[in-house]
Amino acid sequence: MAAATLTHLSFSLHRRTLSSPPHPRLLQRPHLLKLRPPTPGRLPVRTHAMGNDLLGDFGARDPFPEELESGFGDKVLGNVDTDHKILIPVASALSLAQQDCSPVSPLQSPMSLDDAQKLLKKVVGWRLLEEESGLKLQCLWKLRDFKCGVELINRIYNVVEPTGHFPSLHLEQPNQVRAELWTSSIGGLSMNDFIVAAKIDKIKTSDLAPKKRVWA
């Protein structure tokens, strides 16, 4: 146990008095010389800290041996026997981009249109495609040139590779990239598709976008 530094506090009771003559300007304004009388039965209290321990007045300290022997910790809320629990956020409390993809069973049913429309609000720039093979997610990017399209595809690949769930990427002339997401094993959308879409949303694309014309 670290050695405790003893800090002494001294209290003094005093009444407000004018220790020096008032300023000449105050004499011209008598209403500024009025002092609020102390509350009846109460005197102002001034606290002085003495000692070398400047943090002792405000910071926590180790208990003294006498305090440990008195068992004071058993008489206050939050004693040493209090059961402290660390709550780990569940998946529903995390954003889609923070979640990990999970294996999808072929026996699992694809996501319904209502559920897909609710999750669509959590991703940016994506839209739903209703095709005969099932629901899909699609996103389009207009880029500065063909080279920027290749760069975006590389960035998308680097982000989705750890997830193991890859989108269908198309580099279309002259400067457009199209990405589509769906889970082919169940013939529709799964949570993995929205997780990957949210991760792709985090990719920086401002340096690949077409330059805006500035008119003089």
Disulfide bonds with the S-S distance in Angstrom:
none
